[in-house]
Amino acid sequence: QVQLVESGGGLVQAGGSLRLSCAASGITFSSYAMGWFRQAPGKEREFVAAISWSGGSVYYAEAVKGRFTISRDNAKNTVYLQMTSLKPEDTAVYYCAARPGYNGRSYYTGSSYDYWGQGTQVTVSS
């Protein structure tokens, strides 16, 4: 079955960095676009970043543009989210998600994705 397993979350001070990883299995990873979403307590899930199946196109939410970088290693079936200059408002559970690369759906909408990980907590202290 399909599994997406996130790792790399934790507690960090404002201004610090973290790198999240999401290891995928049960799918042909190189054919899937991947996304990162987050959900803070009491808030709706929101888009963070996405990357096309080839890695040739990347997309970011305005709130993280210039601070976060999404990348993928198709040989390792893994997508990464490098987060720098972290702010307390980045505190959330971060989820990775997968959708077929050619389905034409929006990268920015959670409902476009077929598979989700269990999430990893990121806490940024002020």
C-alpha positions, 0 to 999 in steps of 0.5 A: 500500500501507499505510505508517505512518512514524514520526518525531521520536525522538532522544536527550533528557535525563531530564525533557525532552520529545519529540513523535513523529509518525506519518504514514499513507498507503494507508488511510482514516485517519479510519476507523482507531483509532491506537496507540503501542507501545514495545519496550525492549531485552530486553523485550516490546512494550508498549502506550503510548497509543491514540486512537479514530478520531474522537479522542474517546477516548484510552487510556494505559498507567499508566506514561505517564499524565499525562506523554504525550498522544496526539492526531491530525489527520485532515486531515493523516493524522497521529497524534502522541505528545507525551512530557514529563517523560521518564525513562530507563525510557521508552527504547525503539523506539516504533511506531505502529499502525493498526486499523479503528475499528469492529472492537471489538478491544481498544486495548491489545493489539498483535494488535488492530492491522493495520498497523505502522510501522518504529519510531523510537528514543527514548533518555532519558539520566539 
